[in-house]
Amino acid sequence: MDKLQSKYPNFVEAMESMKQGTDTRMISSDKLKIKYLMSLVAYNSKIGDVQIELNAIGNSNVTVTLSTLTGFTTHASTNSRLISNDLSVEQWNELIYETMIEHNSNPDHQKVAMDFLKKRLSNNSNGKSGCLSVFLSFMVLTAFLYLIR
């Protein structure tokens, strides 16, 4: 079986276009999976990583999977719909973006960012600033969405 990359070249091109200005990098590509990794950063501190994968499902389908990682622990995963042939670069970008929005709504993904913010606030103050926590959470989510767009 050929590498997945040869069957879905537009996915790779879409990821290459999306990664400009970020530290997103391909970390593996084989017959079953293409894997990219992007740092999840807030306040110039690395919170964890978001892994973006194109996964072979059976012999004729693939799905895009986004996972939030800290170290070797996966906190949240979100799968796209099944794809049976290579999409255009624009369609891949749209699918990845839609999946990222759904992933960012995942409570387990949000918990990673909130835990970081709570720790950060408790180090900077008494951690009693609820308004600041909500504002900072919104800013992290907005920055993350901006980076992947």
Secondary structure, DSSP 8 states (H G I E B T S, - for coil): ---HHHH-HHHHHHHHHHTTTS--EEEEE-SSEEEEEEEEEETTEEEEEEEEEEEEETTTEEEEEEEEEETTEEEEEEE---B-S---HHHHHHHHHHHHHHHHT-HHHHHHHHHHHHHHHHHHS-S--HHHHHHHHHHHHHHHHHHH-
